[in-house]
Amino acid sequence: MMRTLLDVPSTLVTSAIRRVSEGDLAAARAQMGFSLAWHIIVACLGVGLPALTLLAEWYGIRTGNPAHRLLARRWARAMGVLFAVGAVSGTILSFEMGLLWPGLMGTFGQVIGLPFALEGIAFFVEAIFLGIYLYAWDRMSPRRHLLTGIPIVVAGTASAFFVVCANAWMNQPRGFTLRHGKVVAVDPWAAMLNPASPPETVHMILAAFMVASFLTAAVYAVAMLRGRHDAYRRAGFFIPFTLGAIVTPFQIFAGDWAARFLSDYQPAKLAAIEGVYETGSHVPLTIGGVAGDHGLKYGLEVPDGLSLLVGYRPGTIIQGLDRVPPAQRPPVTGVHWAFDLMVGIGFFLLALGAWLLWMWWRRRGHGGGLLLPRPFLLLAAIGGPAAVVALECGWTVTELGRQPWIVWGVMSVRDAVNPAPGLMVGLWLVLFVYAAMTIATLYVLRRLARGTPVPLAPQEEDVTEYPVV
C-alpha cells in the first residue's frame, strides 16, 4: 500500500550519518543553484522563442509583410544558437545531479527517472524538427515550412513539463514506499503526476512564455528609444510584447493557484513566504519586512489579508512556523522577499500590458500605426530584465522555501550531498565555464543581430530595405 508523505518518518531515509563540511555543502548548493539559475533563462527562451518565431512567420504569410518574414528568419537563427547553449547547460546539470547529490539519485533515481527519460525523448524530437526548420527555409512552401515548426513548440513545452514534474515530486514525493530505509513498490507515473505537478508546471510554462516575450520585446524597445521606428523593429516589439501581455493575467491566476496549493500541501513553505510565525486566523498580509524572533518587522501589513486570500474569509486559519521544528524552518527573509519581488514584477508587467491596451483602444478607428510614448518604451525595456528577475525569484521561493529538505519531509539536503571533499573546486570550474558560455553566447547573438542580412528568396528581395538590428 502506497504510503503518504506524513506516513514516512524522516529517520528512515538515512542509514548512516554523512560527514560533510559546511564549506562543501555550501559549495554544492551554490554550484547547483547557479547552474539552475543560468540554465532556466536559456530554457525559457527555448520554450517561448519558437512560438514567437512561428507567430512572426505566420503573420508574414498571412499579410505579406516582409518585416515579419525577416523577423522569423532572425529569431530562428537565435533559436538555433540558444538551443545548442541550452543543451550544453542542461548536460552540465544532468552530471551535477549525480555528482553533487548521489544520496538523492542513488535512493530515488528509480522513482524520478521517468520524467527525465521522457524529457530526453522530447529533446530529441525538438532537435530533429529544429534542424528541419532551419534547413528548410526556401526549400519548402511557406505554409509547409511553418508546419515544421509546430513540433518544436510542442516538444519544447513538453520538455519543460517533464522536468518541472521531477521538481514537483521533490516538493510532493509520491509513488514509492520506504521500507527499512529502502525504496520499494515504485510507481513512476504516480511520482511524476504528483499533486504539485499541475500548479507548478502551469506556472513554469507560462513564466517561460513571459520571459521570452518581454525579453525579446525589450531589445526592440531599446532600438525604438534610439529613434528606430521602422516596420521591422515595430513588428519586433509588438509581436512578443502582445503575447507577453496576454499571458501575464493568466500567470497571475496560476500563481494564486500555486500559493493556495501550498496552504494545503506545504504549509511550512507558505508560512515562510508570508512570514507567519504563529498559527491562527485573521492573519495579515505583510509586504516587505525582515524576519525577527516572532514575526516580520518593518513590513506593511494588510489586516486579515492572508486569511482572505487563502480562504476568502477573515477566519481562515493559517498554519505558522510554530508547528515546524526550528531546525526544519526555511530562511524566512530570503523566501519572503523573493516572493514579494516576483509578485510586484508580475503586477508591473500586467500594468504595462493594460497601458498598451488602453493606448490601442484610444487609437482604434483613427488609422495609422500606434505611437508609443518614450516613458512606455523605457518601462518596456526594463520589463524584459524584470521578467527574468521574477523568474529567478520564483525558483528561489520554490527551492529555498523547501529547505532544509531536498525531498520534502523525506530527505534533507545534507543527507543527499556528496560526502567527498573538494566540492569547492567544482564550483569555481563551473563559474569559469558559465562565464565563458555567457560571453560566447552574447557575442554570437550580437553578431547575428548586426551581421549581413540573411539571404532571401527571390520573392522576398524587397525585405533588404529594412534596417538590421
N, C-alpha and C positions, 0 to 999 in steps of 0.2 A: 504494500500500500504506500502511495506517494506521501512523503512527509512534507508538511509545510515549513516555512521558514521558522515559525515560532516553536516548532517541534524539535529543532536542531540545536542542541547545546553547542556554544562556540568552542567548548573544550574538546570537542571531538575532532576538530579539523587539523590539529597539530599533534603528531605522535612524539615530537621532541622539540625542545626549545632551540630556536635558531639563534646563534650568537652573531648578531650583525651590529657593526659600529654605527653610531648615529651619522657619521660622515658618509659612509657608504649608502646607508638608507636614504639620506638626503640627496646624494648624487643620483641614485637610481630614480627617485621621484622626479628630480629636476630634469634628467635626461628624457624620461618618458613624457613628462609634461611639455617640455619644449618641442619634442618631436611631434606630439599630437597637435600642439598649437600651430606649428608651421604647416603640417600636412592638411589640417582641416580647412585652411584658407584655399589651398590648391584644389582640394576635394570639392569644395563648394563651387568653385569656378568650373570644375569638371562636370558638375551636375547642371548648373544653370546656364553656362555659356553655350552649350549645344542648342538649348531651347531658344536662346536669343538669336543664334545664327540661323536656325530654321525659320524663325519669325521674320527676320530680315529678308531671307531668300524668298519665302512665300509672298511677302508683301511686294517684293520686287517683281515676281512673276505676275502677281495679280494686277499691279498698277503700271508695270512697265517702267518704273522709276529706276534709272541706272544707279542712283546712290545706294539703294538698298541692296542691289546685287553686289556692289563693291564692298559694302559693309560685311555682307555674308562671307565674301572671299577672305577679307582681312581677319575677321573673327575666327574663321575656320583654321587659318594658319596659326593664330594664337592658341586655338583649342588643341591643335596637334602638339605644340610645344608644352602646354600645361599638362596634357595627358602623359607625356613622357616624363616630365618632372614629378608628377603625382605618382607614377609607377615606381620611381626611384624612392621617394619618401615613404610610400606605402610598404615597399620591400624592407626598408630600414625598420619600420615599425613592427613588421612581422618577425624580424630577427630579435628585436628588443623584447617582444612578448616572451620568447623562450629564454633569452639570455639574462634578462633582468628579473623575471618573475617565474622561475621554474616551479615554485610552490603552487602557483595558480595553474599553470599549464599541465604540470605533472599530475595534479589531483583532478582537475576539472576539464582537461583537454577534450576528453571524450564527450563531455556534456555540451560544450560550446563549439565543437568542431563543425557542426552542420552549417551555421550561418557563414562561417569563414569559407567553407567549401563552395557554397552557393555564390558567395561574393566573387570567388575566383572564376566561376563559370561566367557570371555577368561581366567581369572584367575582360575576359577573352572575347565575348560577344561584342562588347563595346570597341575593343581594339580592332577586330575584324572589320566592322562596319565603318569605323573611323578611317581606316585605310582605304576602303572603297569610296567613301565620301570625298576624301581629299584627292584621290586619284581620278575620280570620275567627272571632275569639272570639265565641261566641253566635250566629254566622251559619251554623255547621255543627254536625253532631252531634259529640259529644266525640271519638269514635273517628276520624272523618274529619279533624277538626281536628288530632288527634295525628299522623296520617299526613302532613299537610302540613309538619310539622317535620322529618321524616326527611331530605329533601333538603338542609336547612340543615346538618345534622350532616355528611352525606356531602360536600357541596360545601366546607364549611369545612375538613374534614380533607384533601380533595384540594388545596385552595389551599396548605395548609401543606406537603404533599408536593411540589408542583411548585416552590415557592420554595426549599425546602431542597435539592432536586435541583440547582438552579443553584448554590447554595453548595457542595454536594458536588463539583460539577465544578471549582470553584476549588481544591479540595483534591486532586482526582484528574483533571486535564484529559485528556479523550479526545475522539474524534470529529472530528479535523481533522489536517491535515498542514501543517507550516510549511515553505515553500519560498522561500528567499532573503528571509526575514523576512515573507512574505505567507502568509495563511491560505488554503489550498486544500483540495479534497476534503473538504468539510464533511459530517459525518453527525450531524445534530442528535439523533437517537434514541440513538446511542452516547454522545453527550456527556451527555444527560440521565440515561441509565441507566448511569452510570459505576460503578466498583467501590465508591465511597464512598456512593452513594445509599442502598442498603439499611440499613446500620447508622445512618447519620446521620438519615435520615427517620424510622425507627422510634424512635430515641432522642428526637427532637424532638417527635413527635406524642404519645408517652407523657408527655413533660415538660409539654406543653400541658394534658393532662387532669389531671396532678398539680397544676399551678399553679392552674387554675380550681377544682379541687375543694378543695384545702386553703385557698386564699384565701377562697373563699365560706364554708367551714365556720368559718374564723376569725372572721368577722363575727358569726355566731350564738354562737360560744363566748364572745365578749366579752359579748354580751347575757345569756347564761346565767350568767356570772360576776357580773353585776349583779342576779341574782336572778330573771330572767325565764325560767321553766321551763315555759311554756305549750306546747301541742302544736305551734303554728306554729313556734316557734323550735327546738324539739327536732327537728322534721322538717327544718328548715333547716340544722341541724347534721349530723344523721345521714346524710342522702342524699348530700351532697358528700363528707363525711369517709369514708364507707364506700367510695365509688368511688375516692377517692384512696388509701385503704389497700389496695384490691385491685390498683390499677395499680402501686404502689410496688415490690413484688418483681419484677415484670416489667421495670420500668425499671432496676433494679439489674443484672439479667441483660443487658439491652440495653446498658447502659454498659460492662459487662465485654466484650461482643462488640465494641463500638466501640474499646475500648482495645486488644484483641488485633488488630483490624484495623490499627491504627497500627503495630504491630511489623513487619508485612509491607509496608505501603504508604507509611507516613510515619514511618520510624524516628527522624528528627530531632525530630519533634514529641513522640514518646513519650520520647525522651531528655530533652527539656526538661521534660516533665511530671514525670518521676521524678528529674530532676537527675543523670542518668547521664553522666559525662564521659568514661569510658574503656570501650571495647568489651571485653566479656569474659563469662564465665559466673559463676555463684554471685553474681549481683548482688542486693544487699539492697533491700528496700522501705523508703524513707525517708519518714517522716511529719514534716511541718514542715521547718524549716531554712531557711537563707539561702544563696544561691549564693556560692561562693568561687571561687578560681582553679582548683581541681582537683576540686571537688565541693561537696556541700551541707554546711554547718556547722550545728551545734547541733540537728540533727534526730534523731528517734528511729528507729533502724534495726532492721528485722526481717531477720535473716540469711537470705539466699537468697530472700527474699520475692518480688521482682520476677521472677526467673527461674522460680520455681514458678508464679506467676500467669500468666505468658505461655506457658510451655511445659510446665507440670505436672511439671517435674523441675529440680533444682538446677543441672544442667549446661547449661540453656538459655542460649544466647549472646544477649546484648542489645547492640545497636549503640549506641555512645555518641556524644557530641558531638565526639570526636576525629576522627570520619570526616566532619565538616562543617566547611567553611572558617569561620573566626571571623566574617567579615562576614555569613554566612548563618545564624548561630545565633539562635534565638528567645530572648527575655528569660526566663531560667530561673526566677527567683524569682517573678515575677508569674504565670507559667503554672503553676508547681508549687503555689503557694498557692491559686490559683483551683480547681485540680483537687482538692486535699485538702479544701477547704471544701465543694465540691459533693458529694464522696463522703461526708463527715461528715454533711451535712444529709440526704442520702439515707438513711443508716442511722438517723438520728434519727427521720425520718418513718416508716421501717419499724418501729422500736421503738414508736412511738405506735400504729400500726395493730395491732401484736401485743398491746399493752396493752388496746386496745378489744376485741379478740377474746377475750382472757383474761377480761375482765370479763363479756362476754356468755356465755362458756362456764360461768362460775361461777353466773350468774344464770338459766340455762336451766331451764325447768320450774317456776320459782317464781311466774310470773305478774307482772303489773305492768310498768311501764317500767324501763329500765335507768338506775340512778342514777349519774351521773358525778361523781367527786370533783373538788374545786377544783384540785388540782395537775394533773390530767389536762386540765381545761379551760384552765388557764393555758398549758400546753405546746401544746395545740391552737391557742390563739390566736397563739402565737409561730410555730407551724408554717406558717401562711399566708405571712407575710412571709419566713420562712426558705425556703420553696419558690421564691419569687421570686428570692431571693439565689442559690440553687442554679442557677436558670435562667440568670441573668446570668453566673455563674461558668462554666457550661458553654459559653456563647458566647465568653467571654473565652479559654478554652482553645482553642476552635476557631479563632478569628481571630488571637489573639496568638501562638498556637503555630505559625501558618503564616508568621509574619514571617521575613524581610523580603519575602516573596512575596505578591502579590495573586492570582496564578495559580501554584500551587506548582511551582517549578523552571523556570518558563517566563517569567514577567513579574514584575518587582519592583513594589512599591508606588510607589516613586519614579518609575518609568517610566510608571506609569498615571495619575498625578495631573495635574490641570490646571495647566499652567505659568503661567497668568495670575496676576498679583499681586492682592492684596486678598481672599484667601480668609478671612482673619480676620473681615472684616465679615459674611460669610455665617454664620460660626459664632455671632456674637453675635445675629444676626437669628433664627437657628434656636432658640437658647436662649430668646429672648423669646417666640417663637411657642409653643414647647412648654410654657413656664411658664404662658402664658395658657390653653392647652388643658388642662393638668393642673388648674388652678383651676376652669375651667368644667366639666370632666367630673366632678370630685368634688362640686361644688356641685349639679349636676343629679342625680347619683346620690343624694345626701343628701336632696334634695327629693323624689325618687321614694320613698325609704325612709320618710320622715317625713310625707309628704303624706296627702291624703284617700285612703281605700281605693278600689281600682279598682271601678267599677260592676259589679255581679254579675248573673248571670242569675237568674230567679225561683227556680229550684231550688237556688241557692247562697246565698240570703239569710242563712242562719244562719252563714256564714263571718265576718260582721262582728263576732262575739263574740271573735275572735282579735285580740290587740293588733297594732299596726302597727310594723314595725321601722323 
